[in-house]
Amino acid sequence: MELNVYTVHWSTWGDFFAMGGYGFYVWGSFLACALLLLIESVQAHRAWLEELESLEQAYELDEGLAKLKGEKS
């Protein structure tokens, strides 16, 4: 038995988006997932920037303490 993986199961774009009557659930789930991934990536980027700023401040503080002690950094 040969399986043709290139067979199109929809005759129009409307049929494709309707997904056999389940389009609302399919595309709603797809949209929710994409939105949550976008939100998570924005939050991760903000957290990364905050951590970078925190490390920069810690480095500057360490440099300042080293100067006070007369050490070279």
PDB file of N, CA, C, O and CB in Angstrom:
ATOM      1  N   MET A   1       0.851  -1.183   0.000  1.00  0.00           N
ATOM      2  CA  MET A   1       0.000   0.000   0.000  1.00  0.00           C
ATOM      3  C   MET A   1       0.891   1.238   0.000  1.00  0.00           C
ATOM      4  O   MET A   1       1.748   1.393   0.870  1.00  0.00           O
ATOM      5  CB  MET A   1      -0.965   0.002   1.228  1.00  0.00           C
ATOM      6  N   GLU A   2       0.692   2.092  -0.949  1.00  0.00           N
ATOM      7  CA  GLU A   2       1.486   3.304  -1.065  1.00  0.00           C
ATOM      8  C   GLU A   2       0.717   4.477  -0.475  1.00  0.00           C
ATOM      9  O   GLU A   2      -0.447   4.702  -0.804  1.00  0.00           O
ATOM     10  CB  GLU A   2       1.856   3.579  -2.536  1.00  0.00           C
ATOM     11  N   LEU A   3       1.382   5.220   0.398  1.00  0.00           N
ATOM     12  CA  LEU A   3       0.771   6.372   1.044  1.00  0.00           C
ATOM     13  C   LEU A   3       1.282   7.644   0.384  1.00  0.00           C
ATOM     14  O   LEU A   3       2.485   7.906   0.365  1.00  0.00           O
ATOM     15  CB  LEU A   3       1.071   6.380   2.564  1.00  0.00           C
ATOM     16  N   ASN A   4       0.372   8.420  -0.148  1.00  0.00           N
ATOM     17  CA  ASN A   4       0.745   9.674  -0.793  1.00  0.00           C
ATOM     18  C   ASN A   4       0.650  10.792   0.250  1.00  0.00           C
ATOM     19  O   ASN A   4      -0.447  11.209   0.621  1.00  0.00           O
ATOM     20  CB  ASN A   4      -0.174   9.974  -2.036  1.00  0.00           C
ATOM     21  N   VAL A   5       1.787  11.265   0.711  1.00  0.00           N
ATOM     22  CA  VAL A   5       1.802  12.302   1.747  1.00  0.00           C
ATOM     23  C   VAL A   5       1.561  13.692   1.191  1.00  0.00           C
ATOM     24  O   VAL A   5       1.400  14.642   1.958  1.00  0.00           O
ATOM     25  CB  VAL A   5       3.116  12.280   2.479  1.00  0.00           C
ATOM     26  N   TYR A   6       1.532  13.829  -0.113  1.00  0.00           N
ATOM     27  CA  TYR A   6       1.348  15.132  -0.736  1.00  0.00           C
ATOM     28  C   TYR A   6      -0.101  15.392  -1.142  1.00  0.00           C
ATOM     29  O   TYR A   6      -0.367  16.349  -1.869  1.00  0.00           O
ATOM     30  CB  TYR A   6       2.241  15.249  -1.942  1.00  0.00           C
ATOM     31  N   THR A   7      -1.020  14.583  -0.702  1.00  0.00           N
ATOM     32  CA  THR A   7      -2.428  14.766  -1.035  1.00  0.00           C
ATOM     33  C   THR A   7      -2.997  15.924  -0.233  1.00  0.00           C
ATOM     34  O   THR A   7      -2.829  15.979   0.986  1.00  0.00           O
ATOM     35  CB  THR A   7      -3.231  13.476  -0.769  1.00  0.00           C
ATOM     36  N   VAL A   8      -3.662  16.838  -0.898  1.00  0.00           N
ATOM     37  CA  VAL A   8      -4.308  17.960  -0.238  1.00  0.00           C
ATOM     38  C   VAL A   8      -5.716  17.534   0.134  1.00  0.00           C
ATOM     39  O   VAL A   8      -6.455  17.006  -0.697  1.00  0.00           O
ATOM     40  CB  VAL A   8      -4.320  19.230  -1.145  1.00  0.00           C
ATOM     41  N   HIS A   9      -6.081  17.764   1.379  1.00  0.00           N
ATOM     42  CA  HIS A   9      -7.387  17.313   1.867  1.00  0.00           C
ATOM     43  C   HIS A   9      -8.434  18.420   1.864  1.00  0.00           C
ATOM     44  O   HIS A   9      -9.559  18.206   2.317  1.00  0.00           O
ATOM     45  CB  HIS A   9      -7.248  16.759   3.263  1.00  0.00           C
ATOM     46  N   TRP A  10      -8.079  19.599   1.358  1.00  0.00           N
ATOM     47  CA  TRP A  10      -9.013  20.711   1.310  1.00  0.00           C
ATOM     48  C   TRP A  10      -9.097  21.211  -0.122  1.00  0.00           C
ATOM     49  O   TRP A  10      -8.092  21.280  -0.830  1.00  0.00           O
ATOM     50  CB  TRP A  10      -8.584  21.848   2.274  1.00  0.00           C
ATOM     51  N   SER A  11     -10.294  21.555  -0.533  1.00  0.00           N
ATOM     52  CA  SER A  11     -10.456  22.025  -1.909  1.00  0.00           C
ATOM     53  C   SER A  11     -10.316  23.548  -2.015  1.00  0.00           C
ATOM     54  O   SER A  11     -10.008  24.063  -3.090  1.00  0.00           O
ATOM     55  CB  SER A  11     -11.816  21.591  -2.451  1.00  0.00           C
ATOM     56  N   THR A  12     -10.539  24.278  -0.904  1.00  0.00           N
ATOM     57  CA  THR A  12     -10.411  25.738  -0.914  1.00  0.00           C
ATOM     58  C   THR A  12      -9.698  26.182   0.365  1.00  0.00           C
ATOM     59  O   THR A  12      -9.569  25.423   1.325  1.00  0.00           O
ATOM     60  CB  THR A  12     -11.815  26.427  -1.038  1.00  0.00           C
ATOM     61  N   TRP A  13      -9.241  27.431   0.345  1.00  0.00           N
ATOM     62  CA  TRP A  13      -8.631  27.976   1.543  1.00  0.00           C
ATOM     63  C   TRP A  13      -9.648  28.079   2.675  1.00  0.00           C
ATOM     64  O   TRP A  13      -9.291  27.923   3.843  1.00  0.00           O
ATOM     65  CB  TRP A  13      -8.022  29.342   1.251  1.00  0.00           C
ATOM     66  N   GLY A  14     -10.897  28.339   2.344  1.00  0.00           N
ATOM     67  CA  GLY A  14     -11.961  28.398   3.355  1.00  0.00           C
ATOM     68  C   GLY A  14     -12.110  27.067   4.071  1.00  0.00           C
ATOM     69  O   GLY A  14     -12.284  27.025   5.289  1.00  0.00           O
ATOM     70  N   ASP A  15     -12.040  25.969   3.306  1.00  0.00           N
ATOM     71  CA  ASP A  15     -12.100  24.637   3.923  1.00  0.00           C
ATOM     72  C   ASP A  15     -10.902  24.406   4.828  1.00  0.00           C
ATOM     73  O   ASP A  15     -11.027  23.814   5.900  1.00  0.00           O
ATOM     74  CB  ASP A  15     -12.162  23.543   2.847  1.00  0.00           C
ATOM     75  N   PHE A  16      -9.732  24.880   4.388  1.00  0.00           N
ATOM     76  CA  PHE A  16      -8.534  24.724   5.200  1.00  0.00           C
ATOM     77  C   PHE A  16      -8.684  25.440   6.540  1.00  0.00           C
ATOM     78  O   PHE A  16      -8.398  24.869   7.591  1.00  0.00           O
ATOM     79  CB  PHE A  16      -7.313  25.255   4.450  1.00  0.00           C
ATOM     80  N   PHE A  17      -9.139  26.708   6.495  1.00  0.00           N
ATOM     81  CA  PHE A  17      -9.284  27.459   7.732  1.00  0.00           C
ATOM     82  C   PHE A  17     -10.439  26.961   8.593  1.00  0.00           C
ATOM     83  O   PHE A  17     -10.417  27.130   9.812  1.00  0.00           O
ATOM     84  CB  PHE A  17      -9.477  28.915   7.421  1.00  0.00           C
ATOM     85  N   ALA A  18     -11.446  26.351   7.975  1.00  0.00           N
ATOM     86  CA  ALA A  18     -12.576  25.815   8.734  1.00  0.00           C
ATOM     87  C   ALA A  18     -12.189  24.531   9.463  1.00  0.00           C
ATOM     88  O   ALA A  18     -12.781  24.207  10.493  1.00  0.00           O
ATOM     89  CB  ALA A  18     -13.766  25.553   7.805  1.00  0.00           C
ATOM     90  N   MET A  19     -11.210  23.801   8.948  1.00  0.00           N
ATOM     91  CA  MET A  19     -10.710  22.562   9.564  1.00  0.00           C
ATOM     92  C   MET A  19     -11.838  21.581   9.886  1.00  0.00           C
ATOM     93  O   MET A  19     -11.882  20.996  10.968  1.00  0.00           O
ATOM     94  CB  MET A  19      -9.936  22.888  10.840  1.00  0.00           C
ATOM     95  N   GLY A  20     -12.716  21.421   8.958  1.00  0.00           N
ATOM     96  CA  GLY A  20     -13.796  20.454   9.144  1.00  0.00           C
ATOM     97  C   GLY A  20     -14.755  20.819  10.260  1.00  0.00           C
ATOM     98  O   GLY A  20     -15.341  19.940  10.893  1.00  0.00           O
ATOM     99  N   GLY A  21     -14.917  22.103  10.503  1.00  0.00           N
ATOM    100  CA  GLY A  21     -15.825  22.552  11.558  1.00  0.00           C
ATOM    101  C   GLY A  21     -15.126  22.807  12.883  1.00  0.00           C
ATOM    102  O   GLY A  21     -15.749  23.306  13.820  1.00  0.00           O
ATOM    103  N   TYR A  22     -13.858  22.478  12.977  1.00  0.00           N
ATOM    104  CA  TYR A  22     -13.101  22.671  14.217  1.00  0.00           C
ATOM    105  C   TYR A  22     -12.103  23.827  14.116  1.00  0.00           C
ATOM    106  O   TYR A  22     -11.197  23.938  14.942  1.00  0.00           O
ATOM    107  CB  TYR A  22     -12.365  21.389  14.579  1.00  0.00           C
ATOM    108  N   GLY A  23     -12.262  24.662  13.133  1.00  0.00           N
ATOM    109  CA  GLY A  23     -11.329  25.758  12.899  1.00  0.00           C
ATOM    110  C   GLY A  23     -11.206  26.708  14.070  1.00  0.00           C
ATOM    111  O   GLY A  23     -10.108  27.170  14.380  1.00  0.00           O
ATOM    112  N   PHE A  24     -12.319  27.007  14.728  1.00  0.00           N
ATOM    113  CA  PHE A  24     -12.282  27.910  15.874  1.00  0.00           C
ATOM    114  C   PHE A  24     -11.360  27.365  16.952  1.00  0.00           C
ATOM    115  O   PHE A  24     -10.559  28.108  17.519  1.00  0.00           O
ATOM    116  CB  PHE A  24     -13.690  28.126  16.440  1.00  0.00           C
ATOM    117  N   TYR A  25     -11.466  26.068  17.239  1.00  0.00           N
ATOM    118  CA  TYR A  25     -10.632  25.456  18.279  1.00  0.00           C
ATOM    119  C   TYR A  25      -9.182  25.325  17.820  1.00  0.00           C
ATOM    120  O   TYR A  25      -8.258  25.597  18.586  1.00  0.00           O
ATOM    121  CB  TYR A  25     -11.185  24.077  18.666  1.00  0.00           C
ATOM    122  N   VAL A  26      -8.985  24.911  16.573  1.00  0.00           N
ATOM    123  CA  VAL A  26      -7.631  24.723  16.047  1.00  0.00           C
ATOM    124  C   VAL A  26      -6.890  26.043  16.002  1.00  0.00           C
ATOM    125  O   VAL A  26      -5.799  26.160  16.558  1.00  0.00           O
ATOM    126  CB  VAL A  26      -7.671  24.093  14.651  1.00  0.00           C
ATOM    127  N   TRP A  27      -7.467  27.038  15.347  1.00  0.00           N
ATOM    128  CA  TRP A  27      -6.781  28.313  15.190  1.00  0.00           C
ATOM    129  C   TRP A  27      -6.756  29.114  16.482  1.00  0.00           C
ATOM    130  O   TRP A  27      -5.825  29.884  16.720  1.00  0.00           O
ATOM    131  CB  TRP A  27      -7.440  29.123  14.100  1.00  0.00           C
ATOM    132  N   GLY A  28      -7.766  28.940  17.311  1.00  0.00           N
ATOM    133  CA  GLY A  28      -7.749  29.578  18.633  1.00  0.00           C
ATOM    134  C   GLY A  28      -6.617  29.035  19.486  1.00  0.00           C
ATOM    135  O   GLY A  28      -5.925  29.792  20.167  1.00  0.00           O
ATOM    136  N   SER A  29      -6.430  27.724  19.450  1.00  0.00           N
ATOM    137  CA  SER A  29      -5.328  27.107  20.193  1.00  0.00           C
ATOM    138  C   SER A  29      -3.988  27.540  19.629  1.00  0.00           C
ATOM    139  O   SER A  29      -3.053  27.819  20.381  1.00  0.00           O
ATOM    140  CB  SER A  29      -5.442  25.580  20.160  1.00  0.00           C
ATOM    141  N   PHE A  30      -3.892  27.596  18.320  1.00  0.00           N
ATOM    142  CA  PHE A  30      -2.653  28.036  17.679  1.00  0.00           C
ATOM    143  C   PHE A  30      -2.333  29.475  18.074  1.00  0.00           C
ATOM    144  O   PHE A  30      -1.189  29.789  18.401  1.00  0.00           O
ATOM    145  CB  PHE A  30      -2.761  27.913  16.143  1.00  0.00           C
ATOM    146  N   LEU A  31      -3.325  30.338  18.047  1.00  0.00           N
ATOM    147  CA  LEU A  31      -3.134  31.742  18.410  1.00  0.00           C
ATOM    148  C   LEU A  31      -2.749  31.878  19.883  1.00  0.00           C
ATOM    149  O   LEU A  31      -1.851  32.649  20.220  1.00  0.00           O
ATOM    150  CB  LEU A  31      -4.410  32.548  18.119  1.00  0.00           C
ATOM    151  N   ALA A  32      -3.422  31.134  20.759  1.00  0.00           N
ATOM    152  CA  ALA A  32      -3.108  31.195  22.192  1.00  0.00           C
ATOM    153  C   ALA A  32      -1.675  30.745  22.448  1.00  0.00           C
ATOM    154  O   ALA A  32      -0.961  31.366  23.236  1.00  0.00           O
ATOM    155  CB  ALA A  32      -4.090  30.324  23.000  1.00  0.00           C
ATOM    156  N   CYS A  33      -1.255  29.684  21.798  1.00  0.00           N
ATOM    157  CA  CYS A  33       0.106  29.179  21.960  1.00  0.00           C
ATOM    158  C   CYS A  33       1.126  30.197  21.460  1.00  0.00           C
ATOM    159  O   CYS A  33       2.122  30.458  22.135  1.00  0.00           O
ATOM    160  CB  CYS A  33       0.277  27.849  21.214  1.00  0.00           C
ATOM    161  N   ALA A  34       0.888  30.766  20.297  1.00  0.00           N
ATOM    162  CA  ALA A  34       1.809  31.761  19.742  1.00  0.00           C
ATOM    163  C   ALA A  34       1.885  32.987  20.640  1.00  0.00           C
ATOM    164  O   ALA A  34       2.966  33.535  20.853  1.00  0.00           O
ATOM    165  CB  ALA A  34       1.374  32.168  18.328  1.00  0.00           C
ATOM    166  N   LEU A  35       0.753  33.419  21.162  1.00  0.00           N
ATOM    167  CA  LEU A  35       0.722  34.587  22.041  1.00  0.00           C
ATOM    168  C   LEU A  35       1.484  34.317  23.336  1.00  0.00           C
ATOM    169  O   LEU A  35       2.249  35.162  23.799  1.00  0.00           O
ATOM    170  CB  LEU A  35      -0.728  34.982  22.355  1.00  0.00           C
ATOM    171  N   LEU A  36       1.273  33.137  23.918  1.00  0.00           N
ATOM    172  CA  LEU A  36       1.981  32.791  25.153  1.00  0.00           C
ATOM    173  C   LEU A  36       3.485  32.669  24.922  1.00  0.00           C
ATOM    174  O   LEU A  36       4.271  33.073  25.780  1.00  0.00           O
ATOM    175  CB  LEU A  36       1.436  31.482  25.726  1.00  0.00           C
ATOM    176  N   LEU A  37       3.896  32.124  23.789  1.00  0.00           N
ATOM    177  CA  LEU A  37       5.318  32.044  23.476  1.00  0.00           C
ATOM    178  C   LEU A  37       5.924  33.436  23.313  1.00  0.00           C
ATOM    179  O   LEU A  37       7.053  33.678  23.740  1.00  0.00           O
ATOM    180  CB  LEU A  37       5.536  31.220  22.205  1.00  0.00           C
ATOM    181  N   LEU A  38       5.186  34.337  22.703  1.00  0.00           N
ATOM    182  CA  LEU A  38       5.660  35.708  22.540  1.00  0.00           C
ATOM    183  C   LEU A  38       5.802  36.392  23.891  1.00  0.00           C
ATOM    184  O   LEU A  38       6.812  37.044  24.156  1.00  0.00           O
ATOM    185  CB  LEU A  38       4.708  36.504  21.643  1.00  0.00           C
ATOM    186  N   ILE A  39       4.797  36.247  24.746  1.00  0.00           N
ATOM    187  CA  ILE A  39       4.836  36.848  26.079  1.00  0.00           C
ATOM    188  C   ILE A  39       6.011  36.289  26.880  1.00  0.00           C
ATOM    189  O   ILE A  39       6.729  37.038  27.541  1.00  0.00           O
ATOM    190  CB  ILE A  39       3.509  36.598  26.828  1.00  0.00           C
ATOM    191  N   GLU A  40       6.204  34.975  26.818  1.00  0.00           N
ATOM    192  CA  GLU A  40       7.301  34.353  27.556  1.00  0.00           C
ATOM    193  C   GLU A  40       8.665  34.841  27.061  1.00  0.00           C
ATOM    194  O   GLU A  40       9.569  35.085  27.860  1.00  0.00           O
ATOM    195  CB  GLU A  40       7.217  32.833  27.437  1.00  0.00           C
ATOM    196  N   SER A  41       8.805  34.981  25.753  1.00  0.00           N
ATOM    197  CA  SER A  41      10.093  35.444  25.230  1.00  0.00           C
ATOM    198  C   SER A  41      10.355  36.894  25.616  1.00  0.00           C
ATOM    199  O   SER A  41      11.501  37.251  25.892  1.00  0.00           O
ATOM    200  CB  SER A  41      10.137  35.294  23.707  1.00  0.00           C
ATOM    201  N   VAL A  42       9.337  37.732  25.644  1.00  0.00           N
ATOM    202  CA  VAL A  42       9.501  39.131  26.067  1.00  0.00           C
ATOM    203  C   VAL A  42       9.884  39.184  27.547  1.00  0.00           C
ATOM    204  O   VAL A  42      10.766  39.951  27.932  1.00  0.00           O
ATOM    205  CB  VAL A  42       8.194  39.944  25.815  1.00  0.00           C
ATOM    206  N   GLN A  43       9.225  38.374  28.374  1.00  0.00           N
ATOM    207  CA  GLN A  43       9.551  38.344  29.799  1.00  0.00           C
ATOM    208  C   GLN A  43      10.973  37.828  30.027  1.00  0.00           C
ATOM    209  O   GLN A  43      11.697  38.361  30.868  1.00  0.00           O
ATOM    210  CB  GLN A  43       8.544  37.467  30.559  1.00  0.00           C
ATOM    211  N   ALA A  44      11.371  36.810  29.294  1.00  0.00           N
ATOM    212  CA  ALA A  44      12.722  36.274  29.433  1.00  0.00           C
ATOM    213  C   ALA A  44      13.763  37.310  29.017  1.00  0.00           C
ATOM    214  O   ALA A  44      14.812  37.429  29.649  1.00  0.00           O
ATOM    215  CB  ALA A  44      12.881  34.998  28.596  1.00  0.00           C
ATOM    216  N   HIS A  45      13.475  38.053  27.963  1.00  0.00           N
ATOM    217  CA  HIS A  45      14.396  39.093  27.511  1.00  0.00           C
ATOM    218  C   HIS A  45      14.527  40.198  28.562  1.00  0.00           C
ATOM    219  O   HIS A  45      15.629  40.674  28.835  1.00  0.00           O
ATOM    220  CB  HIS A  45      13.921  39.684  26.173  1.00  0.00           C
ATOM    221  N   ARG A  46      13.408  40.599  29.143  1.00  0.00           N
ATOM    222  CA  ARG A  46      13.439  41.634  30.192  1.00  0.00           C
ATOM    223  C   ARG A  46      14.224  41.135  31.412  1.00  0.00           C
ATOM    224  O   ARG A  46      15.020  41.881  31.980  1.00  0.00           O
ATOM    225  CB  ARG A  46      11.993  42.034  30.611  1.00  0.00           C
ATOM    226  N   ALA A  47      14.005  39.889  31.813  1.00  0.00           N
ATOM    227  CA  ALA A  47      14.726  39.328  32.956  1.00  0.00           C
ATOM    228  C   ALA A  47      16.221  39.266  32.662  1.00  0.00           C
ATOM    229  O   ALA A  47      17.042  39.527  33.541  1.00  0.00           O
ATOM    230  CB  ALA A  47      14.190  37.922  33.302  1.00  0.00           C
ATOM    231  N   TRP A  48      16.567  38.926  31.441  1.00  0.00           N
ATOM    232  CA  TRP A  48      17.975  38.870  31.040  1.00  0.00           C
ATOM    233  C   TRP A  48      18.613  40.252  31.122  1.00  0.00           C
ATOM    234  O   TRP A  48      19.732  40.393  31.615  1.00  0.00           O
ATOM    235  CB  TRP A  48      18.109  38.307  29.614  1.00  0.00           C
ATOM    236  N   LEU A  49      17.899  41.279  30.635  1.00  0.00           N
ATOM    237  CA  LEU A  49      18.414  42.647  30.702  1.00  0.00           C
ATOM    238  C   LEU A  49      18.581  43.115  32.152  1.00  0.00           C
ATOM    239  O   LEU A  49      19.559  43.786  32.481  1.00  0.00           O
ATOM    240  CB  LEU A  49      17.480  43.599  29.949  1.00  0.00           C
ATOM    241  N   GLU A  50      17.623  42.759  33.014  1.00  0.00           N
ATOM    242  CA  GLU A  50      17.726  43.128  34.427  1.00  0.00           C
ATOM    243  C   GLU A  50      18.926  42.445  35.075  1.00  0.00           C
ATOM    244  O   GLU A  50      19.650  43.064  35.855  1.00  0.00           O
ATOM    245  CB  GLU A  50      16.436  42.757  35.177  1.00  0.00           C
ATOM    246  N   GLU A  51      19.134  41.189  34.757  1.00  0.00           N
ATOM    247  CA  GLU A  51      20.278  40.452  35.309  1.00  0.00           C
ATOM    248  C   GLU A  51      21.591  41.052  34.801  1.00  0.00           C
ATOM    249  O   GLU A  51      22.550  41.180  35.562  1.00  0.00           O
ATOM    250  CB  GLU A  51      20.193  38.947  34.932  1.00  0.00           C
ATOM    251  N   LEU A  52      21.633  41.408  33.554  1.00  0.00           N
ATOM    252  CA  LEU A  52      22.822  42.034  32.978  1.00  0.00           C
ATOM    253  C   LEU A  52      23.130  43.360  33.674  1.00  0.00           C
ATOM    254  O   LEU A  52      24.287  43.652  33.979  1.00  0.00           O
ATOM    255  CB  LEU A  52      22.631  42.260  31.468  1.00  0.00           C
ATOM    256  N   GLU A  53      22.097  44.153  33.922  1.00  0.00           N
ATOM    257  CA  GLU A  53      22.277  45.419  34.614  1.00  0.00           C
ATOM    258  C   GLU A  53      22.757  45.191  36.050  1.00  0.00           C
ATOM    259  O   GLU A  53      23.615  45.920  36.548  1.00  0.00           O
ATOM    260  CB  GLU A  53      20.968  46.219  34.608  1.00  0.00           C
ATOM    261  N   SER A  54      22.203  44.185  36.704  1.00  0.00           N
ATOM    262  CA  SER A  54      22.613  43.851  38.062  1.00  0.00           C
ATOM    263  C   SER A  54      24.084  43.429  38.110  1.00  0.00           C
ATOM    264  O   SER A  54      24.824  43.832  39.008  1.00  0.00           O
ATOM    265  CB  SER A  54      21.725  42.736  38.622  1.00  0.00           C
ATOM    266  N   LEU A  55      24.493  42.625  37.148  1.00  0.00           N
ATOM    267  CA  LEU A  55      25.889  42.203  37.088  1.00  0.00           C
ATOM    268  C   LEU A  55      26.817  43.380  36.802  1.00  0.00           C
ATOM    269  O   LEU A  55      27.920  43.458  37.344  1.00  0.00           O
ATOM    270  CB  LEU A  55      26.067  41.127  36.023  1.00  0.00           C
ATOM    271  N   GLU A  56      26.367  44.285  35.957  1.00  0.00           N
ATOM    272  CA  GLU A  56      27.164  45.470  35.641  1.00  0.00           C
ATOM    273  C   GLU A  56      27.344  46.331  36.888  1.00  0.00           C
ATOM    274  O   GLU A  56      28.436  46.841  37.139  1.00  0.00           O
ATOM    275  CB  GLU A  56      26.499  46.291  34.512  1.00  0.00           C
ATOM    276  N   GLN A  57      26.279  46.494  37.666  1.00  0.00           N
ATOM    277  CA  GLN A  57      26.365  47.283  38.897  1.00  0.00           C
ATOM    278  C   GLN A  57      27.284  46.595  39.905  1.00  0.00           C
ATOM    279  O   GLN A  57      28.061  47.259  40.591  1.00  0.00           O
ATOM    280  CB  GLN A  57      24.961  47.495  39.509  1.00  0.00           C
ATOM    281  N   ALA A  58      27.198  45.279  39.995  1.00  0.00           N
ATOM    282  CA  ALA A  58      28.064  44.541  40.914  1.00  0.00           C
ATOM    283  C   ALA A  58      29.522  44.668  40.493  1.00  0.00           C
ATOM    284  O   ALA A  58      30.403  44.790  41.345  1.00  0.00           O
ATOM    285  CB  ALA A  58      27.654  43.058  40.972  1.00  0.00           C
ATOM    286  N   TYR A  59      29.783  44.642  39.207  1.00  0.00           N
ATOM    287  CA  TYR A  59      31.146  44.788  38.708  1.00  0.00           C
ATOM    288  C   TYR A  59      31.687  46.180  39.011  1.00  0.00           C
ATOM    289  O   TYR A  59      32.839  46.322  39.422  1.00  0.00           O
ATOM    290  CB  TYR A  59      31.197  44.517  37.200  1.00  0.00           C
ATOM    291  N   GLU A  60      30.872  47.199  38.816  1.00  0.00           N
ATOM    292  CA  GLU A  60      31.285  48.564  39.116  1.00  0.00           C
ATOM    293  C   GLU A  60      31.548  48.729  40.612  1.00  0.00           C
ATOM    294  O   GLU A  60      32.501  49.405  40.999  1.00  0.00           O
ATOM    295  CB  GLU A  60      30.216  49.564  38.646  1.00  0.00           C
ATOM    296  N   LEU A  61      30.717  48.123  41.454  1.00  0.00           N
ATOM    297  CA  LEU A  61      30.913  48.176  42.898  1.00  0.00           C
ATOM    298  C   LEU A  61      32.214  47.480  43.275  1.00  0.00           C
ATOM    299  O   LEU A  61      32.970  47.977  44.110  1.00  0.00           O
ATOM    300  CB  LEU A  61      29.723  47.530  43.633  1.00  0.00           C
ATOM    301  N   ASP A  62      32.470  46.342  42.667  1.00  0.00           N
ATOM    302  CA  ASP A  62      33.705  45.602  42.943  1.00  0.00           C
ATOM    303  C   ASP A  62      34.926  46.406  42.502  1.00  0.00           C
ATOM    304  O   ASP A  62      35.944  46.421  43.195  1.00  0.00           O
ATOM    305  CB  ASP A  62      33.685  44.232  42.233  1.00  0.00           C
ATOM    306  N   GLU A  63      34.828  47.068  41.361  1.00  0.00           N
ATOM    307  CA  GLU A  63      35.921  47.926  40.883  1.00  0.00           C
ATOM    308  C   GLU A  63      36.174  49.084  41.849  1.00  0.00           C
ATOM    309  O   GLU A  63      37.320  49.422  42.144  1.00  0.00           O
ATOM    310  CB  GLU A  63      35.600  48.473  39.478  1.00  0.00           C
ATOM    311  N   GLY A  64      35.100  49.678  42.329  1.00  0.00           N
ATOM    312  CA  GLY A  64      35.214  50.784  43.283  1.00  0.00           C
ATOM    313  C   GLY A  64      35.837  50.341  44.592  1.00  0.00           C
ATOM    314  O   GLY A  64      36.666  51.059  45.152  1.00  0.00           O
ATOM    315  N   LEU A  65      35.458  49.177  45.091  1.00  0.00           N
ATOM    316  CA  LEU A  65      36.052  48.658  46.329  1.00  0.00           C
ATOM    317  C   LEU A  65      37.521  48.339  46.137  1.00  0.00           C
ATOM    318  O   LEU A  65      38.333  48.562  47.035  1.00  0.00           O
ATOM    319  CB  LEU A  65      35.307  47.408  46.802  1.00  0.00           C
ATOM    320  N   ALA A  66      37.865  47.819  44.971  1.00  0.00           N
ATOM    321  CA  ALA A  66      39.268  47.498  44.689  1.00  0.00           C
ATOM    322  C   ALA A  66      40.110  48.775  44.648  1.00  0.00           C
ATOM    323  O   ALA A  66      41.253  48.770  45.105  1.00  0.00           O
ATOM    324  CB  ALA A  66      39.391  46.732  43.349  1.00  0.00           C
ATOM    325  N   LYS A  67      39.569  49.853  44.115  1.00  0.00           N
ATOM    326  CA  LYS A  67      40.292  51.135  44.093  1.00  0.00           C
ATOM    327  C   LYS A  67      40.486  51.683  45.493  1.00  0.00           C
ATOM    328  O   LYS A  67      41.536  52.239  45.817  1.00  0.00           O
ATOM    329  CB  LYS A  67      39.546  52.159  43.237  1.00  0.00           C
ATOM    330  N   LEU A  68      39.451  51.520  46.331  1.00  0.00           N
ATOM    331  CA  LEU A  68      39.550  51.990  47.715  1.00  0.00           C
ATOM    332  C   LEU A  68      40.654  51.241  48.466  1.00  0.00           C
ATOM    333  O   LEU A  68      41.367  51.834  49.275  1.00  0.00           O
ATOM    334  CB  LEU A  68      38.199  51.815  48.442  1.00  0.00           C
ATOM    335  N   LYS A  69      40.794  49.950  48.201  1.00  0.00           N
ATOM    336  CA  LYS A  69      41.791  49.136  48.854  1.00  0.00           C
ATOM    337  C   LYS A  69      43.172  49.303  48.216  1.00  0.00           C
ATOM    338  O   LYS A  69      44.170  48.836  48.765  1.00  0.00           O
ATOM    339  CB  LYS A  69      41.370  47.687  48.819  1.00  0.00           C
ATOM    340  N   GLY A  70      43.229  49.953  47.080  1.00  0.00           N
ATOM    341  CA  GLY A  70      44.479  50.166  46.401  1.00  0.00           C
ATOM    342  C   GLY A  70      44.898  49.003  45.527  1.00  0.00           C
ATOM    343  O   GLY A  70      46.062  48.902  45.141  1.00  0.00           O
ATOM    344  N   GLU A  71      43.957  48.122  45.212  1.00  0.00           N
ATOM    345  CA  GLU A  71      44.253  46.975  44.362  1.00  0.00           C
ATOM    346  C   GLU A  71      43.965  47.325  42.917  1.00  0.00           C
ATOM    347  O   GLU A  71      43.248  48.283  42.627  1.00  0.00           O
ATOM    348  CB  GLU A  71      43.438  45.743  44.791  1.00  0.00           C
ATOM    349  N   LYS A  72      44.524  46.550  42.026  1.00  0.00           N
ATOM    350  CA  LYS A  72      44.213  46.717  40.609  1.00  0.00           C
ATOM    351  C   LYS A  72      43.201  45.647  40.209  1.00  0.00           C
ATOM    352  O   LYS A  72      43.290  44.504  40.657  1.00  0.00           O
ATOM    353  CB  LYS A  72      45.507  46.626  39.729  1.00  0.00           C
ATOM    354  N   SER A  73      42.232  46.022  39.361  1.00  0.00           N
ATOM    355  CA  SER A  73      41.259  45.035  38.914  1.00  0.00           C
ATOM    356  C   SER A  73      41.586  44.561  37.526  1.00  0.00           C
ATOM    357  O   SER A  73      40.872  43.721  36.977  1.00  0.00           O
ATOM    358  CB  SER A  73      39.855  45.602  38.954  1.00  0.00           C
TER     359      SER A  73
END
